[in-house]
Amino acid sequence: MKQRQNNYNSDTKNTIGMTRISTQLQSEVAGGTGIQFQTKKLTQYATLNDFNLIKVISDVASGGLETRDGIEELKTHIENGEVDIVLIWNVSRAFRSMIHFTKFYEYLKKNNVELISVSEGIRSSRKEGEMMFGIMCSIAGYEKELINERMMSGRTTKVMNNERGFGGRVPFGYTRNNDGELVVDNESANIVKYIFKKYNQLLKNPKFNKNTRTRRLIKLLNERGFKFRGKRFKGWNIRDILNNEFYIGIMKYGDITSESKYPKLVSKRLFNQVCIG
């Protein structure tokens, strides 16, 4: 972790709260544990425990998503060495998927950041809290095994037949037609092609590192009004697109690799030049 920034308090525990609701309709008026309710409770808890609450990050997004804008913002603070504690109202409110919670929890542990579930009274810095979070992670592991077991047979067969199985999000640049078949979405496919072409041009500037190239590319995308599924592009969107072998006609599932039957969006030569890992 990086050194603590000067504008952060080194004497108390620097803390960030995370709140989430699925939609704007899920509010206190509708009887839900809305953003204001969660923020109030996290703020009260931080004050009671003399934590330095830097900010509360709020997401209006499905709890089933592994990556959300709020989580990525939190990770930026963590990787800058600015966070000791993350507060959430409870695990099920923050994450609907225990598998995604496990990945998040392991990320915090790796970066020596404590997780506190306020309403459940669980702190990862304490033995009983570590045990409770560990049980949740074990359940997630079992859940993942069951899901994999059920899907492996059908997906394996499809990949071996050069088809993409159902499940998971359709790659950006493609869509499904009325018959459920995967086809090219011309509008987003042209954005994918632009990203590969422009990133390859940016590679030729020796003054740009990976982060500089990504920021410059996002600026160009925004100037042209290009969106990723209706939202502005983020750095991880660029990374995922530039590393997705589906665009060159390669599909992978487990140890199985096959050529897809779907139209390619970029050449293998261009893909190999810009793949950023």
C-alpha positions in Angstrom: 0.0 0.0 0.0 1.1 3.5 -0.6 2.1 5.9 2.1 -0.9 7.7 3.8 -1.7 11.0 2.0 -1.1 14.2 3.9 -4.8 15.3 3.8 -5.8 12.1 5.7 -5.7 11.7 9.4 -2.9 9.4 10.5 -3.9 9.4 14.2 -7.4 7.8 13.8 -8.7 5.1 11.6 -9.4 6.5 8.2 -12.8 5.1 7.2 -15.0 4.9 4.1 -18.7 3.9 4.2 -20.4 2.0 1.4 -24.1 2.1 0.8 -26.2 0.5 -1.9 -29.8 0.4 -3.1 -31.0 -1.4 -6.3 -33.2 1.5 -7.6 -34.2 5.0 -6.7 -37.6 3.6 -5.8 -36.1 1.6 -3.0 -36.2 4.3 -0.4 -37.2 5.1 3.1 -40.6 6.2 1.8 -41.1 2.8 0.2 -40.1 1.1 3.5 -36.6 0.2 2.4 -33.2 0.7 4.0 -32.4 3.6 1.6 -29.2 5.6 1.0 -30.1 8.2 3.7 -30.9 5.6 6.3 -27.7 3.6 5.7 -25.5 6.8 5.5 -27.0 8.0 8.9 -26.3 4.7 10.6 -22.7 4.4 9.2 -22.0 8.0 10.2 -23.3 7.5 13.8 -21.2 4.3 14.1 -18.1 6.1 12.9 -18.7 9.0 15.4 -19.3 6.6 18.3 -16.1 4.7 17.6 -14.0 7.9 16.9 -13.3 6.8 13.3 -12.2 9.5 10.7 -15.0 9.0 8.2 -13.6 10.3 5.0 -16.7 9.8 2.9 -19.7 7.6 2.2 -19.8 6.1 -1.3 -23.3 5.3 -2.6 -24.3 3.0 -5.4 -27.7 2.7 -7.1 -27.1 -0.6 -8.7 -27.8 -4.3 -8.5 -26.1 -6.1 -5.6 -25.5 -9.0 -7.9 -22.9 -7.1 -9.9 -19.3 -7.9 -9.1 -18.1 -4.5 -10.4 -19.9 -1.3 -9.6 -18.8 2.3 -9.8 -18.7 2.7 -6.0 -16.6 -0.4 -5.5 -14.1 0.8 -8.1 -13.9 4.2 -6.5 -13.3 2.6 -3.1 -10.5 0.5 -4.6 -8.8 3.6 -5.9 -8.8 5.0 -2.3 -7.5 1.7 -0.9 -4.7 1.4 -3.5 -3.7 5.0 -2.7 -3.2 4.0 1.0 -6.1 6.1 2.2 -8.3 3.6 4.0 -8.0 1.5 7.2 -11.7 0.5 7.6 -14.7 0.0 5.3 -18.2 0.2 6.8 -21.3 -1.4 5.3 -24.8 -1.6 6.8 -24.9 -5.4 6.3 -23.5 -8.0 3.9 -26.8 -8.8 2.1 -27.5 -5.1 1.5 -24.0 -4.5 0.0 -23.9 -7.8 -2.0 -26.6 -10.0 -3.2 -24.1 -12.6 -4.4 -22.0 -14.3 -1.7 -19.4 -15.1 -4.4 -18.9 -11.4 -5.2 -18.8 -10.6 -1.5 -16.0 -13.2 -1.1 -13.9 -11.6 -3.8 -14.4 -8.2 -2.2 -13.6 -9.5 1.3 -10.4 -11.2 0.1 -9.4 -7.9 -1.7 -9.8 -6.0 1.6 -7.8 -8.7 3.5 -5.0 -8.5 0.9 -4.8 -4.8 1.4 -5.0 -4.9 5.3 -8.3 -3.1 5.4 -10.8 -4.0 8.1 -14.5 -4.7 7.1 -17.3 -3.8 9.6 -20.9 -4.8 9.1 -22.6 -2.3 11.3 -26.1 -3.8 11.7 -24.7 -7.4 12.1 -22.0 -6.3 14.6 -19.3 -8.1 12.7 -15.7 -6.8 12.5 -13.1 -8.7 10.5 -10.3 -7.5 12.9 -11.8 -9.7 15.7 -11.6 -13.5 15.8 -15.3 -14.0 16.0 -15.9 -11.6 13.1 -13.2 -13.2 11.0 -14.9 -16.6 11.7 -18.3 -15.2 10.6 -17.0 -13.7 7.4 -15.1 -17.0 6.9 -18.3 -19.0 7.2 -20.0 -16.7 4.6 -17.0 -17.2 2.2 -17.3 -21.0 2.7 -21.0 -20.8 1.8 -20.0 -18.8 -1.3 -17.5 -21.5 -2.3 -20.1 -24.2 -1.9 -22.6 -22.1 -3.9 -20.0 -21.6 -6.7 -19.2 -25.4 -6.9 -22.9 -26.2 -7.3 -23.4 -23.6 -10.0 -20.3 -24.8 -11.9 -21.4 -28.4 -11.6 -24.8 -27.6 -13.1 -23.5 -25.5 -15.9 -20.3 -27.3 -16.8 -21.8 -30.0 -19.0 -24.0 -27.7 -21.1 -21.4 -25.0 -21.5 -18.6 -27.5 -22.3 -20.7 -29.0 -25.1 -21.5 -25.5 -26.6 -17.9 -24.4 -26.6 -16.8 -27.7 -28.2 -19.4 -26.9 -30.9 -17.9 -23.4 -31.3 -21.0 -21.8 -29.7 -21.2 -19.4 -26.8 -23.4 -20.8 -24.0 -26.1 -18.9 -22.3 -25.3 -17.3 -19.0 -23.1 -14.3 -18.4 -23.3 -11.0 -20.1 -23.1 -10.8 -23.9 -19.7 -9.2 -24.9 -19.9 -5.5 -25.7 -20.2 -5.2 -29.5 -22.7 -8.0 -29.8 -26.4 -8.6 -28.9 -29.0 -11.3 -29.2 -31.7 -11.3 -31.8 -35.3 -12.3 -31.4 -34.3 -16.0 -31.7 -31.7 -15.7 -29.0 -28.8 -15.9 -31.4 -25.7 -13.9 -30.9 -25.2 -11.3 -33.6 -23.1 -8.1 -34.1 -24.5 -4.9 -32.7 -23.2 -2.4 -35.3 -23.2 0.7 -33.0 -21.3 -0.8 -30.1 -19.1 -3.0 -32.5 -17.9 0.2 -34.2 -16.9 1.6 -30.7 -14.9 -1.6 -30.0 -13.1 -1.2 -33.3 -12.4 2.5 -32.5 -11.0 1.5 -29.1 -8.5 -1.0 -30.6 -7.5 1.3 -33.4 -7.0 4.4 -31.2 -5.2 2.5 -28.4 -2.8 1.1 -31.0 -2.1 4.7 -32.2 -1.5 5.8 -28.6 1.0 3.0 -28.1 3.3 4.8 -30.5 3.7 7.8 -28.2 6.7 6.9 -25.9 5.7 9.5 -23.4 2.5 7.6 -22.5 2.3 4.8 -20.0 -0.6 2.4 -19.7 -2.6 4.7 -17.4 -2.0 7.8 -19.5 -3.1 6.0 -22.7 -6.3 4.7 -21.0 -7.2 8.2 -19.7 -6.5 9.8 -23.1 -8.6 7.1 -24.8 -11.5 7.7 -22.3 -11.3 11.4 -23.0 -11.6 10.8 -26.8 -14.6 8.4 -26.3 -16.4 11.0 -24.1 -15.8 13.7 -26.7 -17.4 11.6 -29.3 -20.3 10.7 -27.1 -19.5 7.0 -27.0 -21.0 5.1 -24.1 -20.5 1.7 -22.5 -24.0 0.2 -22.0 -25.5 3.7 -21.6 -22.8 5.0 -19.2 -19.4 6.7 -19.6 -16.5 4.5 -20.1 -14.3 3.5 -17.1 -10.8 2.3 -17.1 -11.8 -1.3 -16.4 -14.2 -1.3 -19.4 -11.2 -0.4 -21.6 -9.1 -3.1 -20.0 -11.8 -5.8 -20.4 -12.4 -4.9 -24.0 -8.7 -4.9 -25.0 -8.2 -8.3 -23.3 -11.3 -10.1 -24.6 -10.3 -12.8 -27.1 -13.9 -13.2 -28.2 -13.3 -10.3 -30.5 -10.7 -12.3 -32.5 -12.9 -15.4 -32.6 -11.5 -17.3 -29.6 -13.7 -18.8 -26.9 -12.5 -20.3 -23.6 -14.2 -22.3 -20.9 -12.1 -23.9 -18.3 -9.3 -25.8 -20.1 -11.2 -25.8 -23.4 -10.4 -23.3 -26.1 -12.2 -23.2 -29.5 -12.7 -21.0 -32.5 -16.1 -19.3 -32.3 -18.6 -19.3 -35.2 -19.4 -15.6 -34.6 -18.1 -12.6 -36.6 -14.8 -11.2 -35.5 -14.5 -7.5 -34.7 -10.7 -7.1 -34.8 -7.7 -8.9 -36.4 -5.4 -11.2 -34.3 -2.5 -9.0 -35.3 -4.1 -5.8 -33.9 -5.3 -7.6 -30.8 -1.8 -8.9 -30.0 -0.4 -5.4 -30.4 -2.7 -3.7 -27.9 -3.6 -6.5 -25.4 -2.7 -4.8 -22.1 -3.1 -7.7 -19.6 
